[in-house]
């Protein structure tokens, strides 16, 4: 049969249409894209699958993916734990980029607990988790500063702005009076260890015994678990981050008088008490008028803007058997006080090799080296108090030598701190290495053996030198103090872990042993008489002194824990630990630390599950015992000191009384908690706790007949009760815009009991009292009543007591000797916390965070020197508060007494005790994520630019440098006392982050 040309043409047209239809309807195409979070950073490990198909792909380390699908017809599903799922119809697209929004509550999130990991729904105790990103809005060389205001119940106090200084961290108050009060730090599951903030992936804070009980005698102050970064699946990932910025000294309200201001203030010394007039002729005779024109700014010359810089580079990845992370960082901050600074370099390697599905080995190495230049307290002291009438520079502009024979020097103490700074050196060098070996063997499907081991070694050298060119009897002919220490430690934890599930029942747990040991030794010396230009011990010519110390401690422990849950609704966790240490006598060498926790995940109940507005409802309760033993070695022994000589031979002097009954401090902890999630926009965590520490370790006064002032004993108990609240909200959430807020609140009250006779501790004339029914760090000093309006004299309170010690009468007195000491307030806040807000719009993010504290009393000790009355003011004075006034005539309602009638007015009293409450703007950050279209043209995977400011402003009534004062007791410092300190700094920073 023949086909005509027209028929053939029609047939071919129909055939082409059919082929085109088949190609468009059934041909598979390659879809590519990237999955990012609200910060536009790539998210690895996201599951991408075609709807209706069981298989799929996973996003790479930078969030990229590619998948084969049928165009126009298929839908892609994007799922990731901790994020809300997203679906996208393919249509005619070949590139689909997706932004995932994190869920506020993810009960399946895995939380690192130290000895083991748990899903959040399994946790029965009070635990807080912060991601590395949440921490690093603040730029610092320590995690503590980054934590401030972000975790309820965690108090972070930055009591010094010195380069390289570390803050004090307290979790749920203070549980011990003498032993270390800070939290135990655990790095990658092993107690102790070093790390760099740039290497931190997340931080977990364990706050109650349900979680900390696993750490027994080392967990009285809570536990901070640091988890460093690991490699993730996908192609190798490189991250680079650099931060550069400027630091400025934050003087707070401490501003010194100018030359003219001090000149006019000095006129009050010449006011006649009867007529009220100033004898101006006598004043000008003793204070030449040209002094009012001299105005040297000592603080401005001793302090200066300084640079801070940080560099971080890492490489990470994961293959079928090998996971690796390599990180290096360099941090440097120049001090705002002259001749000070700090720099640190850190290298870390984390690797894991899987020999098989049952055997894996991890090797972690951290190498750290740092150098620092510190300062001498007296240089800081005189930088504030030297008079503005004195010029420290000679005609050539160099700091000049000043001593008692220097003419025309108005400051009382003939010292030029700028000259001392130029001719002295206070430096430290530190180097340490940690090596971790972690082996995991999966014996059966339900039983695993884990061995975690760390060895560490480090050395430290300190060098304090004053040139012979420096004036002063103490530094005469030069002074040098130098010491070197070597320390090394080891810890091995060996655990059997099991996990079994059957039906609605699941049980898991662990049991094993742990061994710890540490050794350290120190050798040092000091002396005077050095040739100019030399600062080594070998040239010391006089007053030579040597010192040396060696210490060794050992601890062994038995660890066990069991976890049970029924139907993922009812959970039980119980742990039991036994610690043995050489710090106590043989009869008290071992102690037991049990803990138990229960929880009810009510939101998984049938009658609540699926409720659209309720994401999470969980009730928790825990009880347990933790302890404290770290007061130093040999405290139970009778010791002799061999520091003396007799007949040119070493001589022993009784040094310490023995106590063969000395035993552990133990804290009994109770906690009740609630976790609530609503509308996937609100999360609320509430905890109420009561902790009682018994058998407090104290140095107790002894009768004079004993021949010793004190000995170590177990006396009394300390109770901490508190409330913690954490609230997070997502106020607005659209495709391109999100606004969220965070709030933390922690309230703590402590009370002492069983002390018996009150214990007093005094430093620099300031006394604090420990007594039954009292609070920690309570000031016990004379009470200031102000100024007598009639006479202009200072007034204190005189008290009369009955035979039982009760106050029966209070009367004002102008005689300081009649003003008995009494309790005037305590140094710990009633409550503290933080709040913050964050906005994100497309690639732009803006955030701000605040920290606050309320109720602490501060002894403003520096006002004794800078706010004086009644004696010749040869120190410069602080600029007064606007409501301060000086008494000049009868009837004046003044805050400061007449200078002619102010005998002993500056002696220790509550006159200088101030409210230490504050709200602090900790950080503001503005960042921009460069669009992927530009990033890809640069052959990068991510590019972020950011500007930030830290410690920008403080709202406070405290009239001094900064209301953040130490809560730690040391030889020369007392909690709650504001002494001369290296001031805090505000910093302005620019950051670039590159992923490639």
Secondary structure, DSSP 8 states (H G I E B T S, - for coil): ----HHHHHHHHHHHHHHHHHHHHHH-EEEEEEEEE-TT--B-TT-EEEETT-S-EEE--TTSEEEEEEETTT-EEEEE-TTB--EEEE-TT-SB--EE--B-S--TT-EEE-SSSEEEGGG--S-EEEEEHHHHTTS--SSHHHHHTTTSTTEEEE----STT---EEEESS---SSS--S-EEEETTEEB----GGGEEEEEEE-SHHHHGGGGGG-TT-EEEEEE----SEEEEEEEEEEEEEEEE--TT--B--HHHHHHHGGGGGB-TTT--B-HHHHHHHS-GGGGG----HHHHHB--EEEEEEEEEEEEE-SSEEEEEEEEEEEEE-SBTT-EEEEEEEEEEEEEESSSSEEEEEEEEEEEEEEE---HHHHHHHHHS-TT---B-TTSSB----TT-TT--SSS---HHHHHHTEEEEEEEEEEEEEEEEEEE-SSSEEEEEEEEEEEEEEEEEEEE-TTS-SSTTTT-EEEEEEEEEEEEEEEEEEEEEEEETTEEEEEEEEEEEEEEEEEEEEEEEE---TT--SGGG--EEEEEEEEEEEEEEEEEEEEEEEEETTTEEEEEEEEEEEETTS-GGG-EEEEEEEEEEEEGGGSTTTTT-TTEEEEEEEEEEEEEEE--S-TTTTS-EEEEEEEETTEEEEEEEE---TT---EEEEEEEEEEEEEETTTEEEEEEEEEEEEES-EEEEE--GGGS-SEEEEE--EEEEEEEEEEEEEEEEE-SSEEEEEEEEEEEEEEEEES--S-EEEEETTEEEEE-TT--TTEEEE--EEEE-TTT--EEEEEEEE-TTS-EEEEEEES-GGG---EEEEESS-SEEEEEEEEEEETTEEEEEEEEEEES-EEE-TTHHHHS--SS---S--B---TT--B--STT---SB--TTS-TTTTSSSGGGEEE--EEEEEEEEEEEE--HHHHHHTT-SEEEEEEEEEEEEEEE---SS-S------BTTB-TTB--S----EEEEEEEEEEE-
